[in-house]
């Protein structure tokens, strides 16, 4: 799976967690996140663009 595919999957999972149901078809991960935060009090989302960013440097919340 490519980096973009991972991002798209994370965005779809986030959509389902926040909105329930399936996200709109045909939107990229960044477009889904933009749709989630637009019109909310959440600050704008800016994806990190770095060739040096590795999975080991990304900290995710622990399992519940």
Backbone as XML, in Angstrom:
<?xml version="1.0"?>
<chain id="A" units="angstrom">
  <residue number="1" name="UNK">
    <atom name="N" x="0.858" y="-1.178" z="0.000"/>
    <atom name="CA" x="0.000" y="0.000" z="0.000"/>
    <atom name="C" x="0.903" y="1.239" z="0.000"/>
  </residue>
  <residue number="2" name="UNK">
    <atom name="N" x="0.554" y="2.206" z="-0.844"/>
    <atom name="CA" x="1.352" y="3.426" z="-0.940"/>
    <atom name="C" x="1.015" y="4.394" z="0.199"/>
  </residue>
  <residue number="3" name="UNK">
    <atom name="N" x="1.829" y="5.412" z="0.341"/>
    <atom name="CA" x="1.609" y="6.439" z="1.370"/>
    <atom name="C" x="0.248" y="7.113" z="1.172"/>
  </residue>
  <residue number="4" name="UNK">
    <atom name="N" x="-0.067" y="7.466" z="-0.076"/>
    <atom name="CA" x="-1.343" y="8.120" z="-0.369"/>
    <atom name="C" x="-2.520" y="7.201" z="-0.036"/>
  </residue>
  <residue number="5" name="UNK">
    <atom name="N" x="-2.384" y="5.924" z="-0.297"/>
    <atom name="CA" x="-3.451" y="4.976" z="0.024"/>
    <atom name="C" x="-3.654" y="4.889" z="1.536"/>
  </residue>
  <residue number="6" name="UNK">
    <atom name="N" x="-2.561" y="4.939" z="2.296"/>
    <atom name="CA" x="-2.661" y="4.941" z="3.765"/>
    <atom name="C" x="-3.395" y="6.187" z="4.245"/>
  </residue>
  <residue number="7" name="UNK">
    <atom name="N" x="-3.049" y="7.322" z="3.674"/>
    <atom name="CA" x="-3.692" y="8.582" z="4.060"/>
    <atom name="C" x="-5.177" y="8.537" z="3.724"/>
  </residue>
  <residue number="8" name="UNK">
    <atom name="N" x="-5.506" y="8.045" z="2.527"/>
    <atom name="CA" x="-6.908" y="7.938" z="2.124"/>
    <atom name="C" x="-7.681" y="7.032" z="3.079"/>
  </residue>
  <residue number="9" name="UNK">
    <atom name="N" x="-7.087" y="5.898" z="3.474"/>
    <atom name="CA" x="-7.760" y="4.973" z="4.392"/>
    <atom name="C" x="-7.963" y="5.610" z="5.765"/>
  </residue>
  <residue number="10" name="UNK">
    <atom name="N" x="-6.957" y="6.309" z="6.269"/>
    <atom name="CA" x="-7.083" y="6.993" z="7.557"/>
    <atom name="C" x="-8.199" y="8.037" z="7.496"/>
  </residue>
  <residue number="11" name="UNK">
    <atom name="N" x="-8.283" y="8.769" z="6.386"/>
    <atom name="CA" x="-9.327" y="9.789" z="6.236"/>
    <atom name="C" x="-10.713" y="9.137" z="6.193"/>
  </residue>
  <residue number="12" name="UNK">
    <atom name="N" x="-10.852" y="8.007" z="5.488"/>
    <atom name="CA" x="-12.145" y="7.307" z="5.454"/>
    <atom name="C" x="-12.527" y="6.811" z="6.846"/>
  </residue>
  <residue number="13" name="UNK">
    <atom name="N" x="-11.541" y="6.277" z="7.596"/>
    <atom name="CA" x="-11.798" y="5.812" z="8.961"/>
    <atom name="C" x="-12.216" y="6.974" z="9.862"/>
  </residue>
  <residue number="14" name="UNK">
    <atom name="N" x="-11.549" y="8.119" z="9.710"/>
    <atom name="CA" x="-11.892" y="9.301" z="10.497"/>
    <atom name="C" x="-13.307" y="9.772" z="10.163"/>
  </residue>
  <residue number="15" name="UNK">
    <atom name="N" x="-13.653" y="9.765" z="8.879"/>
    <atom name="CA" x="-15.005" y="10.156" z="8.466"/>
    <atom name="C" x="-16.041" y="9.259" z="9.146"/>
  </residue>
  <residue number="16" name="UNK">
    <atom name="N" x="-15.823" y="7.956" z="9.095"/>
    <atom name="CA" x="-16.770" y="7.014" z="9.686"/>
    <atom name="C" x="-16.882" y="7.221" z="11.187"/>
  </residue>
  <residue number="17" name="UNK">
    <atom name="N" x="-15.768" y="7.521" z="11.841"/>
    <atom name="CA" x="-15.786" y="7.736" z="13.284"/>
    <atom name="C" x="-16.530" y="9.025" z="13.655"/>
  </residue>
  <residue number="18" name="UNK">
    <atom name="N" x="-16.376" y="10.066" z="12.828"/>
    <atom name="CA" x="-16.980" y="11.350" z="13.157"/>
    <atom name="C" x="-18.404" y="11.502" z="12.632"/>
  </residue>
  <residue number="19" name="UNK">
    <atom name="N" x="-18.678" y="10.985" z="11.451"/>
    <atom name="CA" x="-19.966" y="11.208" z="10.796"/>
    <atom name="C" x="-20.833" y="9.956" z="10.735"/>
  </residue>
  <residue number="20" name="UNK">
    <atom name="N" x="-20.208" y="8.789" z="10.840"/>
    <atom name="CA" x="-20.948" y="7.547" z="10.651"/>
    <atom name="C" x="-21.216" y="7.331" z="9.167"/>
  </residue>
  <residue number="21" name="UNK">
    <atom name="N" x="-21.387" y="6.117" z="8.792"/>
    <atom name="CA" x="-21.658" y="5.812" z="7.392"/>
    <atom name="C" x="-20.436" y="5.974" z="6.523"/>
  </residue>
  <residue number="22" name="UNK">
    <atom name="N" x="-20.639" y="5.753" z="5.255"/>
    <atom name="CA" x="-19.538" y="5.828" z="4.292"/>
    <atom name="C" x="-19.288" y="7.268" z="3.865"/>
  </residue>
  <residue number="23" name="UNK">
    <atom name="N" x="-18.022" y="7.609" z="3.628"/>
    <atom name="CA" x="-17.710" y="8.955" z="3.146"/>
    <atom name="C" x="-18.128" y="9.103" z="1.683"/>
  </residue>
  <residue number="24" name="UNK">
    <atom name="N" x="-18.233" y="10.345" z="1.208"/>
    <atom name="CA" x="-18.569" y="10.563" z="-0.203"/>
    <atom name="C" x="-17.537" y="9.890" z="-1.114"/>
  </residue>
  <residue number="25" name="UNK">
    <atom name="N" x="-18.000" y="9.314" z="-2.191"/>
    <atom name="CA" x="-17.116" y="8.623" z="-3.137"/>
    <atom name="C" x="-16.299" y="9.619" z="-3.947"/>
  </residue>
  <residue number="26" name="UNK">
    <atom name="N" x="-15.111" y="9.197" z="-4.322"/>
    <atom name="CA" x="-14.289" y="9.966" z="-5.241"/>
    <atom name="C" x="-13.460" y="11.075" z="-4.623"/>
  </residue>
  <residue number="27" name="UNK">
    <atom name="N" x="-13.492" y="11.226" z="-3.292"/>
    <atom name="CA" x="-12.687" y="12.275" z="-2.665"/>
    <atom name="C" x="-11.388" y="11.684" z="-2.132"/>
  </residue>
  <residue number="28" name="UNK">
    <atom name="N" x="-10.307" y="12.416" z="-2.314"/>
    <atom name="CA" x="-9.017" y="11.992" z="-1.760"/>
    <atom name="C" x="-9.040" y="12.165" z="-0.246"/>
  </residue>
  <residue number="29" name="UNK">
    <atom name="N" x="-8.036" y="11.628" z="0.409"/>
    <atom name="CA" x="-7.950" y="11.748" z="1.863"/>
    <atom name="C" x="-7.951" y="13.188" z="2.333"/>
  </residue>
  <residue number="30" name="UNK">
    <atom name="N" x="-7.155" y="14.037" z="1.680"/>
    <atom name="CA" x="-7.100" y="15.442" z="2.104"/>
    <atom name="C" x="-8.428" y="16.145" z="1.848"/>
  </residue>
  <residue number="31" name="UNK">
    <atom name="N" x="-9.126" y="15.796" z="0.763"/>
    <atom name="CA" x="-10.435" y="16.397" z="0.485"/>
    <atom name="C" x="-11.469" y="15.952" z="1.524"/>
  </residue>
  <residue number="32" name="UNK">
    <atom name="N" x="-11.395" y="14.697" z="1.964"/>
    <atom name="CA" x="-12.307" y="14.221" z="3.013"/>
    <atom name="C" x="-12.071" y="14.970" z="4.316"/>
  </residue>
  <residue number="33" name="UNK">
    <atom name="N" x="-10.812" y="15.162" z="4.657"/>
    <atom name="CA" x="-10.499" y="15.887" z="5.896"/>
    <atom name="C" x="-10.945" y="17.336" z="5.787"/>
  </residue>
  <residue number="34" name="UNK">
    <atom name="N" x="-10.734" y="17.957" z="4.631"/>
    <atom name="CA" x="-11.233" y="19.324" z="4.423"/>
    <atom name="C" x="-12.744" y="19.383" z="4.615"/>
  </residue>
  <residue number="35" name="UNK">
    <atom name="N" x="-13.464" y="18.386" z="4.085"/>
    <atom name="CA" x="-14.922" y="18.351" z="4.223"/>
    <atom name="C" x="-15.332" y="18.182" z="5.688"/>
  </residue>
  <residue number="36" name="UNK">
    <atom name="N" x="-14.549" y="17.408" z="6.445"/>
    <atom name="CA" x="-14.868" y="17.204" z="7.860"/>
    <atom name="C" x="-14.689" y="18.469" z="8.686"/>
  </residue>
  <residue number="37" name="UNK">
    <atom name="N" x="-13.638" y="19.218" z="8.406"/>
    <atom name="CA" x="-13.339" y="20.375" z="9.248"/>
    <atom name="C" x="-13.981" y="21.669" z="8.757"/>
  </residue>
  <residue number="38" name="UNK">
    <atom name="N" x="-14.455" y="21.701" z="7.508"/>
    <atom name="CA" x="-15.086" y="22.934" z="7.024"/>
    <atom name="C" x="-16.398" y="23.160" z="7.765"/>
  </residue>
  <residue number="39" name="UNK">
    <atom name="N" x="-16.613" y="24.365" z="8.165"/>
    <atom name="CA" x="-17.840" y="24.698" z="8.883"/>
    <atom name="C" x="-17.821" y="24.298" z="10.344"/>
  </residue>
  <residue number="40" name="UNK">
    <atom name="N" x="-16.707" y="23.811" z="10.838"/>
    <atom name="CA" x="-16.615" y="23.445" z="12.251"/>
    <atom name="C" x="-15.670" y="24.414" z="12.951"/>
  </residue>
  <residue number="41" name="UNK">
    <atom name="N" x="-15.541" y="24.254" z="14.250"/>
    <atom name="CA" x="-14.624" y="25.122" z="14.989"/>
    <atom name="C" x="-13.222" y="24.513" z="15.064"/>
  </residue>
  <residue number="42" name="UNK">
    <atom name="N" x="-12.984" y="23.465" z="14.267"/>
    <atom name="CA" x="-11.665" y="22.844" z="14.213"/>
    <atom name="C" x="-10.786" y="23.691" z="13.296"/>
  </residue>
  <residue number="43" name="UNK">
    <atom name="N" x="-9.566" y="24.000" z="13.728"/>
    <atom name="CA" x="-8.678" y="24.767" z="12.840"/>
    <atom name="C" x="-8.429" y="24.015" z="11.539"/>
  </residue>
  <residue number="44" name="UNK">
    <atom name="N" x="-8.093" y="24.735" z="10.497"/>
    <atom name="CA" x="-7.827" y="24.121" z="9.197"/>
    <atom name="C" x="-6.760" y="23.046" z="9.273"/>
  </residue>
  <residue number="45" name="UNK">
    <atom name="N" x="-6.893" y="22.071" z="8.435"/>
    <atom name="CA" x="-5.965" y="20.945" z="8.390"/>
    <atom name="C" x="-4.924" y="21.184" z="7.320"/>
  </residue>
  <residue number="46" name="UNK">
    <atom name="N" x="-3.670" y="21.044" z="7.683"/>
    <atom name="CA" x="-2.598" y="21.143" z="6.711"/>
    <atom name="C" x="-1.744" y="19.894" z="6.837"/>
  </residue>
  <residue number="47" name="UNK">
    <atom name="N" x="-1.765" y="19.074" z="5.806"/>
    <atom name="CA" x="-1.015" y="17.832" z="5.833"/>
    <atom name="C" x="0.474" y="18.126" z="5.766"/>
  </residue>
  <residue number="48" name="UNK">
    <atom name="N" x="1.248" y="17.354" z="6.525"/>
    <atom name="CA" x="2.687" y="17.528" z="6.505"/>
    <atom name="C" x="3.266" y="16.991" z="5.201"/>
  </residue>
  <residue number="49" name="UNK">
    <atom name="N" x="4.077" y="17.780" z="4.577"/>
    <atom name="CA" x="4.763" y="17.361" z="3.360"/>
    <atom name="C" x="6.245" y="17.331" z="3.669"/>
  </residue>
  <residue number="50" name="UNK">
    <atom name="N" x="6.771" y="16.151" z="3.911"/>
    <atom name="CA" x="8.184" y="16.027" z="4.211"/>
    <atom name="C" x="8.688" y="14.675" z="3.747"/>
  </residue>
  <residue number="51" name="UNK">
    <atom name="N" x="9.744" y="14.669" z="2.967"/>
    <atom name="CA" x="10.313" y="13.382" z="2.556"/>
    <atom name="C" x="10.979" y="12.670" z="3.735"/>
  </residue>
  <residue number="52" name="UNK">
    <atom name="N" x="11.158" y="13.376" z="4.850"/>
    <atom name="CA" x="11.842" y="12.814" z="6.004"/>
    <atom name="C" x="10.884" y="12.264" z="7.053"/>
  </residue>
  <residue number="53" name="UNK">
    <atom name="N" x="9.574" y="12.449" z="6.867"/>
    <atom name="CA" x="8.587" y="11.964" z="7.815"/>
    <atom name="C" x="8.411" y="10.463" z="7.642"/>
  </residue>
  <residue number="54" name="UNK">
    <atom name="N" x="8.618" y="9.723" z="8.706"/>
    <atom name="CA" x="8.521" y="8.265" z="8.678"/>
    <atom name="C" x="7.440" y="7.807" z="9.643"/>
  </residue>
  <residue number="55" name="UNK">
    <atom name="N" x="6.919" y="6.602" z="9.422"/>
    <atom name="CA" x="5.887" y="6.055" z="10.302"/>
    <atom name="C" x="6.311" y="6.089" z="11.771"/>
  </residue>
  <residue number="56" name="UNK">
    <atom name="N" x="7.584" y="5.848" z="12.041"/>
    <atom name="CA" x="8.064" y="5.833" z="13.429"/>
    <atom name="C" x="8.007" y="7.213" z="14.087"/>
  </residue>
  <residue number="57" name="UNK">
    <atom name="N" x="7.844" y="8.266" z="13.285"/>
    <atom name="CA" x="7.782" y="9.624" z="13.818"/>
    <atom name="C" x="6.345" y="10.101" z="14.025"/>
  </residue>
  <residue number="58" name="UNK">
    <atom name="N" x="5.379" y="9.282" z="13.646"/>
    <atom name="CA" x="3.973" y="9.651" z="13.774"/>
    <atom name="C" x="3.416" y="8.974" z="15.018"/>
  </residue>
  <residue number="59" name="UNK">
    <atom name="N" x="2.879" y="9.772" z="15.913"/>
    <atom name="CA" x="2.308" y="9.236" z="17.149"/>
    <atom name="C" x="0.797" y="9.258" z="17.051"/>
  </residue>
  <residue number="60" name="UNK">
    <atom name="N" x="0.205" y="8.091" z="17.229"/>
    <atom name="CA" x="-1.249" y="7.971" z="17.140"/>
    <atom name="C" x="-1.794" y="7.672" z="18.533"/>
  </residue>
  <residue number="61" name="UNK">
    <atom name="N" x="-3.053" y="8.031" z="18.778"/>
    <atom name="CA" x="-3.634" y="7.723" z="20.080"/>
    <atom name="C" x="-3.677" y="6.207" z="20.302"/>
  </residue>
  <residue number="62" name="UNK">
    <atom name="N" x="-3.580" y="5.814" z="21.564"/>
    <atom name="CA" x="-3.626" y="4.392" z="21.896"/>
    <atom name="C" x="-5.017" y="3.812" z="21.696"/>
  </residue>
  <residue number="63" name="UNK">
    <atom name="N" x="-5.066" y="2.503" z="21.626"/>
    <atom name="CA" x="-6.349" y="1.813" z="21.466"/>
    <atom name="C" x="-7.194" y="1.983" z="22.729"/>
  </residue>
  <residue number="64" name="UNK">
    <atom name="N" x="-8.479" y="2.035" z="22.539"/>
    <atom name="CA" x="-9.385" y="2.207" z="23.684"/>
    <atom name="C" x="-9.756" y="0.870" z="24.253"/>
  </residue>
</chain>
